[in-house]
């Protein structure tokens, strides 16, 4: 693993932050392309990406605080800027909340903006998990003797055991999800269906991956991430089911 991508003098460039920056740039490009495909103002992409990034970063860190209170209380700034300790569902909540608040302020269609962002969310998550893999930040899974098992002796959270490379699983799932959403977007799906599909697919992937990760069970034998996945699955299903009806109602007005 390579927690430090390169050094410039005395300054170390963490691999995680380099991957996060790449996710930001590629996410911006995807949003621009999606806006152009929908004949919307491509300049909106910069505001959307900025709000999604800031909100996602804040949510991912804030939701980590309850599970790492000692580290946060001792070194708040170091905790908030660390290249590990990010909560996936916190990032989704924070990023979605920030973008939807921005969209409502400018009286933009919430579901249309959410659909525009959906493929970029998949891209961002893929790069984020690449950063986790390079950093070896503890997102890896339980020990395994499968041939693709990996050890992380030089990781931020090191282990000499061969374990499931869970970040790579989620990165692959996110890349496939992006390709699927991008293809579906060519057929002009009704508003709300793209973000619904994103929520459903990420919920299924994360729920499954949690079984080979090290996160402790929280309630009824399931982890916090699995409970959030169930909520995400329910919301995504609702959005996908109601999208055609909402489109017909809008067309009849």
C-alpha positions in Angstrom: 0.0 0.0 0.0 1.1 3.6 -0.5 -0.4 5.9 2.1 1.9 8.7 0.8 1.6 9.2 -2.9 4.7 11.5 -3.1 6.7 14.0 -1.2 7.4 17.6 -2.1 10.2 18.7 0.1 9.0 18.1 3.7 5.4 17.9 2.6 3.8 14.5 2.1 0.9 14.2 -0.3 -1.5 11.5 1.1 -2.8 9.0 -1.5 -6.3 9.3 -0.1 -6.4 13.1 -0.7 -5.0 12.6 -4.2 -7.8 10.1 -5.0 -10.4 12.4 -3.4 -9.2 15.3 -5.7 -9.4 13.0 -8.7 -12.9 12.0 -7.7 -13.8 15.7 -7.4 -12.5 16.5 -10.9 -14.0 13.5 -12.6 -17.3 14.0 -10.7 -17.4 17.6 -12.0 -16.8 16.4 -15.6 -19.6 13.9 -15.3 -22.0 16.5 -13.9 -21.1 18.9 -16.8 -21.7 16.1 -19.3 -25.0 15.1 -17.7 -26.2 18.8 -17.7 -25.3 19.2 -21.3 -27.1 16.0 -22.2 -30.2 17.4 -20.5 -29.7 20.8 -22.3 -29.3 22.4 -18.9 -26.8 25.2 -18.0 -23.4 23.5 -17.6 -22.3 26.3 -15.3 -24.5 24.8 -12.6 -21.9 21.9 -12.4 -19.4 24.0 -10.4 -21.9 24.9 -7.7 -23.3 21.4 -7.5 -19.9 19.8 -7.2 -18.7 22.3 -4.6 -21.7 21.8 -2.4 -21.7 18.0 -2.8 -18.0 17.9 -1.9 -18.2 20.2 1.1 -21.4 18.6 2.4 -20.1 15.1 1.8 -16.8 15.8 3.6 -18.6 17.3 6.6 -21.2 14.5 6.8 -18.6 11.8 6.5 -16.5 13.3 9.4 -19.4 14.3 11.6 -20.9 10.8 11.5 -17.6 9.4 12.5 -17.3 11.4 15.7 -19.6 9.2 17.9 -17.5 6.2 17.2 -14.2 7.9 17.7 -14.9 10.5 20.4 -11.6 10.1 22.2 -9.5 10.8 19.1 -11.8 13.8 18.2 -11.7 15.3 21.7 -7.9 15.0 22.0 -7.0 16.4 18.5 -10.1 17.8 16.8 -8.2 19.4 13.8 -6.1 16.3 13.2 -9.2 14.1 13.3 -11.1 16.3 10.9 -8.3 16.4 8.3 -7.1 12.8 8.7 -6.9 10.5 5.6 -8.9 7.8 7.3 -12.1 7.5 9.3 -14.8 8.4 6.8 -18.4 7.2 7.1 -20.0 6.4 3.8 -23.6 7.0 4.8 -22.6 10.3 6.5 -21.1 11.5 3.3 -24.3 10.6 1.4 -26.5 12.4 3.9 -24.2 15.5 4.1 -23.7 15.8 0.3 -27.3 15.2 -0.6 -28.5 17.7 2.1 -26.1 20.4 0.9 -27.0 20.0 -2.8 -30.7 19.8 -2.2 -30.6 22.9 0.0 -28.7 24.7 -2.7 -31.2 23.6 -5.4 -34.2 24.6 -3.3 -32.7 28.0 -2.7 -32.5 28.6 -6.4 -35.9 27.0 -7.1 -34.5 24.2 -9.2 -36.2 20.8 -9.5 -34.9 18.7 -6.7 -35.4 15.4 -8.4 -33.8 16.6 -11.7 -30.7 17.8 -9.8 -30.5 14.6 -7.8 -30.6 12.6 -11.1 -27.9 14.7 -12.6 -25.7 14.1 -9.5 -26.4 10.3 -9.3 -23.7 9.1 -11.8 -21.2 11.5 -10.3 -21.8 10.1 -6.9 -20.9 6.6 -8.2 -17.7 8.1 -9.7 -16.8 9.9 -6.5 -17.4 6.7 -4.4 -15.2 4.7 -6.7 -12.3 7.1 -6.3 -12.9 7.4 -2.6 -12.5 3.7 -2.2 -9.4 3.7 -4.3 -8.0 6.2 -1.8 -9.0 3.9 1.1 -7.2 1.0 -0.7 -4.0 3.0 -1.2 -4.0 4.4 2.3 -4.8 1.0 4.0 -7.0 3.0 6.4 -8.8 0.1 8.0 -11.7 -0.3 5.6 -10.4 -3.7 4.6 -12.3 -6.9 5.5 -11.8 -10.0 7.7 -9.0 -12.5 7.1 -9.3 -14.7 4.1 -7.3 -17.4 2.3 -8.8 -16.5 -1.1 -6.1 -15.9 -3.8 -6.9 -12.2 -4.0 -6.6 -11.6 -0.3 -4.2 -8.8 0.6 -2.2 -7.5 3.6 -1.7 -3.9 4.5 1.6 -3.8 6.5 2.3 -0.2 5.6 -1.2 1.1 5.8 -2.5 3.9 8.0 -4.1 1.0 10.0 -1.6 -1.8 9.3 -2.2 -5.5 9.3 0.0 -8.4 8.2 -2.9 -10.7 7.8 -4.3 -11.5 4.4 -7.7 -9.9 4.4 -10.6 -9.2 2.0 -9.7 -6.0 0.0 -13.2 -4.6 0.7 -12.4 -1.1 -0.8 -11.7 -2.8 -4.1 -15.0 -4.6 -4.0 -16.8 -1.4 -3.4 -14.8 0.5 -6.0 -15.6 -2.1 -8.7 -19.3 -2.0 -7.7 -19.3 1.8 -8.0 -17.6 1.8 -11.4 -20.2 -0.7 -12.7 -23.0 1.4 -11.2 -21.7 4.5 -13.0 -21.6 2.7 -16.3 -25.2 1.5 -15.8 -26.5 4.8 -14.7 -24.8 6.6 -17.6 -26.3 4.1 -20.1 -29.8 4.5 -18.5 -29.5 8.2 -18.7 -29.4 8.1 -22.5 -33.1 7.0 -22.5 -34.4 10.1 -20.6 -35.7 8.3 -17.5 -38.4 10.1 -15.4 -37.2 12.5 -12.7 -36.2 10.7 -9.5 -35.5 7.3 -11.1 -31.7 7.7 -11.5 -31.1 8.8 -7.9 -33.5 6.0 -6.8 -31.4 3.4 -8.7 -28.2 4.8 -7.2 -29.6 4.4 -3.7 -30.9 0.9 -4.4 -27.6 -0.3 -6.0 -25.3 1.2 -3.4 -27.5 -0.2 -0.6 -27.3 -3.7 -1.9 -23.6 -3.5 -2.5 -22.8 -2.1 0.9 -25.1 -4.4 2.8 -23.4 -7.4 1.2 -19.8 -6.1 1.7 -20.5 -5.4 5.4 -20.6 -9.2 6.0 -16.9 -9.4 5.3 -15.8 -6.2 7.0 -14.7 -5.7 10.6 -17.5 -3.3 11.7 -19.2 -4.4 14.9 -22.9 -5.3 14.9 -25.1 -2.6 16.3 -28.7 -3.9 16.4 -30.2 -7.4 15.6 -26.8 -8.6 14.4 -26.5 -5.9 11.7 -24.0 -3.0 11.5 -24.9 0.6 11.4 -24.1 0.7 7.7 -26.4 -2.2 7.0 -29.3 -0.5 8.8 -28.6 2.6 6.7 -28.5 0.5 3.6 -32.0 -0.8 4.4 -33.2 2.7 4.7 -31.5 3.7 1.5 -33.0 0.7 -0.3 -36.5 1.7 0.9 -36.1 5.3 -0.2 -34.6 4.3 -3.5 -37.5 1.9 -4.2 -40.0 4.5 -3.4 -38.4 7.0 -5.7 -38.2 4.5 -8.6 -41.8 3.4 -8.2 -43.2 6.9 -8.0 -41.1 8.4 -10.8 -43.3 7.3 -13.7 -46.5 8.5 -11.9 -44.9 11.9 -11.1 -43.9 12.2 -14.7 -47.4 11.5 -16.0 -48.9 14.0 -13.5 -46.4 16.7 -14.6 -47.2 16.0 -18.3 -51.0 16.3 -17.7 -50.7 19.8 -16.2 
